Amino acid sequence: MIESIRLQNFRSYSDASFEFEQGVNIVVGPNASGKTNLLESILMICRGKSYRAQDADMIMHKHDWARLDAGLDETERTIKLQKTNHGAAVDKTYTIDTNDLKRLPHNKTLPVVLFEPNHLLLLTQSPDLRRGYIDDVLEQIQPSFAQLRRDYKRTLAQRNRLLKTGGLADQFFVWNVRLSEIGGQIVKHRRQFIDTHTVALNKLYNTLVETEHTIVLAYSSKITTEDYTSSMLHALERDLDKDSLRGFTSTGPHRDDLAISIDGHELALTASRGETRTIMLALKLLELESLEQARGIKPILLLDDVFSELDGARRRKLTDYLQTHQSFITTTDADIVVQHFLGNCRVIAMG
């Protein structure tokens, strides 16, 4: 539980402090009043990084540093951001009680689930959104997955650089092998998550709509996923000339997708607006349950201006989960939210 937080030179806050309840906290105010920035600060305290921007963007305009101080159940956490003399570079340090850290290890992060407006587009827009979603969940569940993502990104950048500078064929071998090895591990984690949680997603969706439907999650790739490493290596070698002409790597986990269907029909093509929102809500509740099971503690819930997007029935179902977790809900209209909690919430009014 986060009991309090102080923001200094963070986003739109020069110096502001907030206190929170163990249950539902409703952050109400007009647009551009800092509601989303407050949620972003909570997520940074939990995970050590923003979900939407680089560290340099966290620092208030025309300032050189920012600081977050949070009081948790029995600990204190501080994040300091300091601009350096090297362009947009920022030094970031963490302090947990009296221990200073340069990186926040997995066992020091706190599980947190964010539901924000862009997530409502996740199921129907770019595959990059779906890849990012499942990878973000895996990063919170699997201690080693964040390093896999970093290693893959670096190796992919090295191969792409070689493609653009006209490297010789034999120079690509080491990068093809390395990229395929990491890619195979990433896809293994993704597939395991999908295969393990499809049944639970169906149950959550059918509970929300109170009727029976069949939701299918499937991993979509141009290459076979049975032996992804070997298949990817073969594809990289086969398509080298094409990739050289394009200047980028056209095969791998960074090009794959998560396919979702409802009752045998592709979601993006046939689902109604209500069905799409309900599946997204079911995915978020699945994320909540998965994190709680993996980490052994209740995740914090962050809902950024999406409560009003759900109809009354979905709000009531979501309320059942919100009341059992520390939750933060932003809204421009407190009445829409407060009525669901019978006064059992804290309202934080923004300027």
C-alpha positions in Angstrom: 0.0 0.0 0.0 1.1 3.5 -0.8 0.3 5.8 2.0 1.6 9.1 0.7 3.7 10.7 -2.1 5.5 14.0 -2.6 6.4 15.2 -6.1 9.1 17.8 -6.7 9.7 19.2 -10.2 7.9 16.1 -11.5 5.9 16.7 -14.7 3.4 19.6 -13.9 4.1 19.5 -10.1 6.7 21.9 -8.7 6.0 20.6 -5.1 2.9 18.7 -4.1 2.0 16.1 -1.5 -0.8 13.6 -1.4 -2.1 11.1 1.1 -4.0 8.0 0.1 -6.5 5.4 1.5 -5.9 1.7 1.6 -9.0 1.2 -0.6 -10.3 3.3 -3.5 -8.8 6.8 -4.2 -10.7 8.9 -6.7 -8.7 11.7 -8.3 -11.1 14.3 -9.7 -10.4 17.4 -11.7 -10.7 19.0 -15.2 -8.5 18.0 -18.1 -4.8 19.1 -17.8 -5.0 19.4 -14.0 -2.3 16.7 -13.4 -4.4 13.6 -12.8 -2.5 11.4 -15.2 0.8 12.8 -13.9 -0.1 11.7 -10.4 -0.9 8.1 -11.6 2.4 8.1 -13.5 4.3 9.0 -10.3 2.6 6.1 -8.5 3.6 3.7 -11.3 7.2 5.0 -11.2 7.4 4.4 -7.5 6.1 0.8 -8.1 8.1 -0.1 -11.2 10.9 2.4 -11.4 9.9 3.8 -14.8 7.1 5.5 -16.7 4.7 3.7 -19.0 4.6 6.5 -21.6 7.8 8.6 -21.7 11.6 8.7 -21.0 13.1 9.7 -17.8 14.1 13.2 -19.1 10.4 13.9 -19.8 9.6 13.4 -16.1 11.6 16.5 -15.1 9.6 19.7 -15.1 10.3 22.1 -17.9 13.3 24.4 -17.3 14.4 22.3 -14.3 17.4 20.0 -14.0 16.1 17.5 -11.5 13.0 15.8 -10.2 12.3 13.8 -7.0 9.6 11.4 -5.8 9.2 10.5 -2.2 6.7 7.8 -1.2 5.7 6.3 2.1 4.6 2.7 2.0 3.4 0.3 4.7 6.7 0.1 6.5 9.2 1.6 4.1 10.2 4.8 2.4 11.0 5.1 -1.3 12.7 7.9 -3.2 13.5 8.3 -6.9 15.8 11.1 -8.0 16.3 12.2 -11.5 19.2 14.5 -12.4 20.0 15.8 -15.8 23.6 15.4 -16.9 25.8 17.4 -19.2 25.4 14.8 -22.0 22.4 15.9 -23.9 19.1 14.3 -22.8 20.9 11.8 -20.5 19.5 11.5 -16.9 21.0 10.0 -13.9 18.4 8.0 -11.9 18.8 6.7 -8.4 16.5 4.8 -6.1 16.6 4.8 -2.3 14.6 2.2 -0.4 14.8 3.2 3.3 18.6 4.0 3.5 19.8 1.7 0.6 20.8 3.5 -2.6 20.3 1.6 -5.9 21.1 2.4 -9.5 18.6 -0.1 -10.8 15.4 -1.4 -9.2 15.6 -5.2 -9.1 12.5 -7.3 -9.8 12.1 -8.3 -6.1 11.9 -4.6 -5.2 9.3 -3.6 -7.7 5.6 -3.6 -6.7 2.9 -5.2 -8.9 0.7 -2.6 -10.5 -2.0 -2.8 -13.2 -2.7 0.3 -15.3 -5.9 0.7 -17.4 -5.7 3.9 -19.6 -7.6 5.2 -22.7 -5.1 3.8 -25.2 -5.7 0.3 -23.9 -9.2 0.5 -25.4 -7.5 0.7 -28.8 -5.1 -2.2 -28.1 -7.3 -4.9 -29.6 -8.1 -3.2 -32.9 -5.0 -1.1 -33.7 -1.3 -1.8 -34.3 0.2 -5.2 -33.4 2.9 -3.3 -31.6 0.4 -2.4 -28.9 -0.5 -6.0 -28.3 3.1 -7.1 -28.2 3.9 -4.4 -25.7 1.0 -5.3 -23.6 1.9 -9.0 -23.2 5.6 -8.1 -22.7 4.8 -5.6 -20.0 2.8 -8.2 -18.1 5.6 -10.8 -18.5 8.1 -8.3 -17.2 6.2 -8.0 -14.0 5.7 -11.8 -13.6 9.1 -13.2 -14.9 12.2 -11.7 -13.2 14.4 -12.4 -16.2 12.1 -11.1 -18.9 13.0 -7.5 -18.7 16.6 -8.4 -19.5 15.5 -10.5 -22.4 13.6 -7.5 -23.8 16.7 -5.2 -23.4 19.0 -7.8 -25.0 16.7 -8.4 -27.9 16.3 -4.6 -28.6 20.1 -4.1 -28.5 20.9 -7.1 -30.8 18.1 -6.1 -33.2 19.5 -2.5 -33.3 23.0 -4.0 -34.1 21.7 -6.1 -37.0 19.6 -3.2 -38.4 22.7 -0.9 -38.3 24.7 -3.5 -40.2 21.8 -3.8 -42.8 21.9 0.0 -43.3 25.6 0.2 -43.6 25.9 -2.6 -46.2 27.6 -5.3 -44.1 28.9 -8.4 -45.8 26.9 -11.7 -45.6 29.4 -13.4 -43.2 29.3 -10.5 -40.8 25.6 -11.2 -40.1 26.1 -14.8 -38.8 26.8 -13.9 -35.2 23.9 -11.4 -35.1 21.5 -13.9 -36.7 22.3 -16.6 -34.2 22.2 -14.3 -31.2 18.9 -12.6 -32.3 17.3 -16.0 -33.0 18.4 -17.4 -29.6 16.9 -14.4 -27.7 13.8 -14.3 -29.9 13.1 -18.0 -29.2 13.2 -17.3 -25.5 10.8 -14.3 -25.8 8.3 -16.3 -27.9 8.5 -19.2 -25.4 7.4 -16.9 -22.6 4.7 -15.3 -24.7 3.2 -18.6 -25.8 3.3 -20.0 -22.3 1.4 -17.0 -20.9 -1.2 -17.3 -23.7 -1.7 -21.0 -23.4 -1.9 -20.9 -19.6 -4.4 -18.1 -19.4 -6.9 -18.6 -22.2 -9.3 -20.5 -20.0 -9.1 -17.9 -17.2 -9.8 -15.1 -19.8 -12.9 -17.0 -21.0 -14.2 -17.3 -17.4 -13.6 -13.6 -16.7 -15.3 -12.5 -19.9 -18.4 -14.7 -19.4 -18.7 -13.5 -15.8 -18.7 -9.9 -17.0 -21.3 -10.4 -19.7 -23.3 -13.1 -17.8 -23.6 -15.3 -21.0 -21.5 -18.0 -22.6 -19.0 -17.1 -25.3 -15.7 -18.5 -26.5 -12.6 -16.3 -26.5 -9.5 -17.6 -28.2 -6.0 -16.2 -27.8 -3.5 -17.3 -30.4 0.1 -16.4 -31.1 0.5 -15.1 -34.7 3.8 -15.3 -36.5 5.1 -15.7 -40.0 7.4 -18.5 -38.8 6.5 -21.7 -36.9 6.5 -21.3 -33.2 7.2 -25.0 -32.5 11.0 -24.5 -32.9 11.1 -20.7 -33.1 14.8 -20.3 -32.7 15.7 -22.6 -35.7 12.9 -21.2 -37.8 13.9 -17.6 -37.1 17.6 -18.3 -37.9 16.6 -19.9 -41.2 14.3 -16.9 -42.1 17.0 -14.3 -41.2 19.5 -16.0 -43.5 16.9 -16.6 -46.3 15.7 -13.0 -46.2 19.0 -11.2 -45.9 18.9 -9.6 -49.3 15.4 -8.3 -48.8 16.2 -7.0 -45.3 19.3 -5.2 -46.7 17.2 -3.5 -49.3 14.6 -2.5 -46.7 17.2 -1.5 -44.1 15.5 -3.4 -41.2 14.9 -6.9 -39.9 11.5 -8.2 -41.1 11.3 -11.4 -39.1 11.2 -12.0 -35.3 9.2 -11.4 -32.1 9.1 -7.7 -32.9 6.9 -8.5 -35.9 4.6 -11.0 -34.3 1.0 -10.5 -33.1 -1.6 -11.7 -30.6 -4.7 -12.8 -32.4 -8.0 -12.7 -30.5 -11.3 -14.2 -31.6 -14.8 -14.3 -30.1 -17.1 -17.2 -31.0 -14.9 -18.1 -34.0 -14.8 -14.5 -35.4 -11.7 -12.3 -35.5 -12.2 -9.6 -32.9 -10.8 -6.7 -34.9 -13.2 -7.3 -37.8 -16.5 -8.3 -36.1 -16.6 -7.3 -32.4 -18.9 -4.5 -31.3 -17.6 -1.5 -29.3 -19.1 -3.1 -26.2 -17.5 -6.5 -26.8 -14.1 -4.9 -27.4 -14.2 -2.9 -24.2 -15.4 -6.0 -22.2 -12.6 -8.2 -23.5 -10.1 -5.4 -22.7 -11.5 -5.2 -19.2 -11.3 -9.0 -18.9 -7.6 -8.9 -20.0 -6.9 -6.3 -17.3 -8.6 -8.4 -14.6 -6.6 -11.4 -15.9 -3.4 -9.3 -15.6 -4.5 -8.5 -12.0 -5.0 -12.2 -11.1 -1.8 -13.3 -12.8 0.3 -10.7 -11.0 -1.3 -11.5 -7.6 -0.7 -15.3 -8.1 2.9 -14.8 -9.3 4.0 -12.2 -6.7 1.9 -13.2 -3.7 0.7 -9.7 -3.0 -2.3 -7.7 -4.2 -1.4 -5.4 -7.1 -2.2 -1.7 -7.1 -4.9 -0.7 -9.6 -4.6 2.5 -11.7 -7.5 3.5 -13.9 -6.9 6.6 -15.9 -10.2 8.1 -17.2 -11.7 4.8 -18.3 -14.4 4.2 -15.6 -16.9 6.4 -17.4 -16.2 4.5 -20.7 -17.8 1.4 -19.3 -21.6 0.8 -19.0 -23.3 0.4 -15.6 -23.1 -3.4 -15.5 -19.3 -3.4 -16.3 -18.7 -0.7 -13.7 -20.4 -2.8 -11.1 -18.3 -5.8 -11.9 -15.1 -3.8 -11.9 -16.2 -2.3 -8.5 -16.0 -5.7 -6.9 -12.3 -5.9 -7.8 -11.5 -2.2 -6.9 -12.8 -2.6 -3.4 -10.4 -5.4 -2.6 -7.2 -3.6 -3.9 -5.7 -0.2 -3.4 -7.0 1.6 -6.4 -6.6 5.0 -8.0 -9.3 6.3 -10.4 -9.0 9.5 -12.3 -12.2 11.2 -13.6 -13.5 14.6 -14.6 -16.9 13.7 -13.0 -16.7 12.4 -9.5 -20.4 11.6 -9.4 -20.0 8.8 -12.0 -17.5 7.0 -9.8 -18.4 7.9 -6.2 -21.9 6.4 -6.4 -20.5 2.9 -6.8 -18.6 3.0 -3.5 -21.2 4.2 -1.0 -18.9 6.7 0.6 -16.2 4.1 1.1 -13.5 6.0 -0.8 -11.2 9.0 -0.7 -11.7 11.9 -3.1 -8.7 13.9 -4.1 -9.6 17.1 -5.8 -7.2 18.6 -8.3 -6.8 22.3 -9.1 
